[in-house]
Amino acid sequence: QLQAFGGGLVQAWGSLTLSCAASGNFATINTMGWYRQDPGKQRELVATITSSDNTNYADYVKGRFTISRDYAKNAVYLHMNSLKPEDTAVYYCHAEYQTASFTPAVSTWGQGTLVTVSS
């Protein structure tokens, strides 16, 4: 289970940090990430981070957003700077995990947290 929080209302060029913590029965959490979705649009990638700390960002957030992990807390964070009105969306946490070694990875989503950027 993923629990995401930290969304809210922020003015343009402001900053916000999203947090997501994983709980439950898992042996290993592989990739964690953040996606976002506007109403009427498809969910899109924001950033991902692997268990080796390799990161991947969507072009439209490069240089503004930073993804990080806390392995002790099974958590992932999204530090968002220089926010723009077009960043307004529901942000979803995602993780791929294994319940035991050598088992297929399982994909799971958090409940989403709304970020609203005012101009």
C-alpha angles and dihedrals in degrees: 000000000000123000115194127189142154102085123133147120118312134167122247113281089022128121136241135174123213121202132198128184127193123216135173139058111334136131099201135010109210116179122008125186153154128247131177138208134198118204109274094014135096121262110262136198119260103169141328135197127197129214086262090056093250108153134204126191136190110246093243093062101038111125092015106059129049126194121204140168137219105205094189090058097035086234138139127201136199115205108198122194133174090023118199130203088249088063088070108120145107107281119213128199117220134189139179114209143167124225091206139001117287093014124123117272117256123215122218137174134210123229097261132247124226120238116190120187116194123206 
